[in-house]
């Protein structure tokens, strides 16, 4: 058995904490379902501020990511590009191991971690503006090396901070041209990468803190996934990509300014 408790380091207490928590998770899951990426990037800085530490938010978002990504991948399984999946797995999973070691053995102050995460988030948003061109060019040999390096870097960042989406998205965006194929392939890969990262992070956690957060967040995963799918159908790809990019840039800049 466990007691429902608010983290002692939380910025808010009582029902205010739980209300803000579910709102953050809902917004993040909606964004993730729309774009195929970005839920961790949006949620982690806000949840880290809310909880006053990053360990519980990282574990929470990894578990929610596994649930949403696996469900979306099953729904869109006919669109998955398996050749790209194999490449992402080989490069990205290989990067998760040093990423987990980096998180465990490189002591950083919470403010320093949030600044680093903010930089990653802002870079991901800027990347969104740079990758909204209608027809990506075919991958050259030099591009293949660059994309493999980006996939590995995404694995490292994902293992360390659970937000390795931007480098992976930048690589996959130049490899896959169709929006649904792009999203479905990413959903399947996030399932694998989130699972690998959670195994690295999940050796210990405070059940009294994490489990109530997980239980209250589960309905937001379902609701956010449905909202994200509906919004994706209603919004054009170009407008949708730029809106997502703008949100990521804003979130990253706020995280940087807050903690400098």
N, C-alpha and C positions, 0 to 999 in steps of 0.2 A: 504494500500500500504506500501511497505517497500523499503529501499534503500539497494543496494548491497555494503556492507562494510566489510573490513578486520578488525578483532578484533584489538583494539588499543594495546593490549599486545602481538600481534603476533611476532614471531621471523623473519618472512619474510613479505614483503609488495608487493602489486600489483599482477601481474600475476604469480610471483614466488610462492606466497602463494597458489593460486588455483591449480597450476600445481602439487606442492608437495602434496596437499590435495588429489587430485584424484588418484595420484600414490599410496599413503598410503592406501586409501580405496580399490583400485583395488587389491593390494597385500593381504590385510586382508580378503576381500570377497572371493578371490580365495582360500586362506588357509582354511577359514571356510567351504567352499563347499567341499573341498577335505577331510578334517578330521572330519567334524561334530562339530568342536569346534576350538577355537583359534583366531578367527577374532578380538575380543575385546582385547585379550591379546597382540596381535601383534600391533594393531592400537593405543590403548589408550596412551601408553608412547610417541609414535611419535606425535600423534595429540595434546597431552598436551604440548609437547615442541613447536610444531608449533604454537598453539594458545596462549601459555603463561598462560593458566589456564585450569582447568579440567572440568568445568561445561558444556560448550558447547560440547566438545568431548564426554563426557559421554552420553548426551542426543542424540547426532547425532548417535553414535554407537548403542544405544538402539533402535532407530527408524529403522536404517538399519538392525539391527539384527532381528527385528520383520518381516520386509519385506522378507529378505532372508530365514530365518528359516521357515516361514509359507509357502513360495513358495516351498522350498525343501521338507517340510513335506507332502504337497499335492502331489507332484510328486512321493514321495516314500511311500505313505500312506499304501500300502499293506505290507510294511516291519515293520511297527510300532509295538512294543511289548507293548500292552496296560497295562498289569499287572505291568511292570516296570514303565510305565508312571504314574500310580496312586501312586506308592511309591515315585517317584521323586517329584511329585506335593505335596504330604502330607508333606514331610520333607523339600524340597527346598523352597516352597512358605512360609512355616512357618518361615524359616530363613531370608527371605527378609525383613520382618517388622523390626526386630532389626537391620538389616543391614542398612536400610534407616535411622533409628534413629541414628545409629552410625555415618553415614556420615553427618547428619544435626547438631548434638549436640556435636561432638568431634572435636574441632578446631585443625587442623593440618596445618603446613606450606606446601606449594606445594611440596617442596623437600622431606619432610617426607612422603607425600602420594606417591610420585613417587618411593621412596625407598621401601615402603611396596608393591606397585604394582610390582616392579622389583623382589622382593623376591617371590611373588606369581607366576609370570611368569616363573622364573628360576625353581621353584619347579614343575611347570606344565611340563616344558621340561624334567627335570630329571625323573618325573613320566612317561613320554612317553617312556623313555628307559626301565624303570622297568616293564612296562605293555605290552611289545611286545612279551611276551611268547606266543607260538602258541595255547596252550589249557589252559585257566584259570581253576583252580580247582573249584568244586562245592562249593556253598556258605554254610558255617557252621553257627550255631547259633551265635557264636562269630563274624563271618564275617558279619552276618546280622546286628548286633548291630554297628559294625564299619562302615559299609556302610551307615547305616541310619545317623550316626553322621557326616560322610563325606558329605552326601547330605544336611544336615542342615547347615553345615559350608559353603558349596558352596552357599546356599541361602543367608547367612549372607554377604559373600564377594561380591556376585552379587548385593545385595541391596546397599552395601556401595560403591563399585568401578566398578560395571558392568563387572566384570571379574571373576566370580565364577566358571569358567569351570573346572579347574584342580581337585578340590575335587570331583565334580560330575562325571567327566570322570574316575577318579580312581575307584569310586564305581561302575559305570555302566560297566566298562571294565571287572570286575570280575563277573558280572551278565549276560552279553550278549556275546555270542561267535562269532556270525556272523557279519561281517563287515557292511553289508547293514542294518541289523536290528539295530545294534549299532548306526549308523549314523542317520537313520530315526527316531529312538526313541529320540535321542538327539535333532534333529531339532524341533520335536514337543514340547519338553519340553522347549527349548530355547524360542520358541514363547510365551509360557505361562509366563516364568520367566522374559523375557525382557519386556513384557507388564506390569507385576506387578511392576517391578523396575521402568519403565518409569512413571507409575502413581505416584509412590512415589517421583520421581525426577521432574516430569513435571508440578509442580504447577506454575512455572514461568520461562520464558526464554526470551532472547532478539531475537525477530523475525528478526531484521535487520542483525544479525550475523548468526543465526542458519538456517533460511530458505534458503538462497543462498547456504550454505554448503550442505544442504539436496538435493536441486535441482540438483546441479552438481554431487553429489554422486550417485544418482539413476541409471544412466547408468552403473556406475561401479559395482553396485550390480548385474545387469543382466549379464554383461560381466564376472565378477568374478565368478558368479555361473556356467556359461557355461564352463569357463576354468577349474574350480575346478572339475566339473563332468568328463570332458575329461581326465584331469590328473589322477584322481582317477582310471579310467579304464585302463590307460596305465602303471601305476606304481604298483609294487607289494605291498601288504599290509605291509610287513616287512620294505622294503625300504622307503615307504611313511611315516610310523610311525616314523622312525628314522630321516628322513629329517625334519618332523614337529617338533619333539622334539628338534633337534639341533637349529632350528630357534627360538623356544621359549626360550631356555637357553640363546642364544646369545642376544636376545632382553631384557631379564630380567637382565642379567649382565650389559649390556650397561646402562640400566635405573638406576641400583644401583650405578655404578661407576660415572655416570654423576652427581648424586645428593648427594653423601656422603660428 
